[in-house]
């Protein structure tokens, strides 16, 4: 049996750091940001730690 295919559309949203952590963008910051305070807008640019639960990593990540 061959390995599972990587979900490419999902894997493009994640980044692997030098220390092996997985970083993803925060949700809810694509549009409608004009009403938010500037601090909240800038906080949305920061990545957040991402933990995969109950899913095989090999299916979602090409680099695991």
C-alpha positions, 0 to 999 in steps of 0.5 A: 500500500502506498502512502497517503497523498498530502492535502496540498491546499491545507499544507500551504497554510502551515509553516514549519519552524526551525525547531519543529513547531507548526505555525498557522495564521489566525482565523477571521482576519481576511476582510472586514478589518476596518472596524477593528482597533489597530492593535487587533489588526496587527495581532491578526498578522502574528502566527499561532501555534498549531496542534493537529489532533486526531488526524494523521500528520502525513495526510496534512503535511508534506514535511512531517 
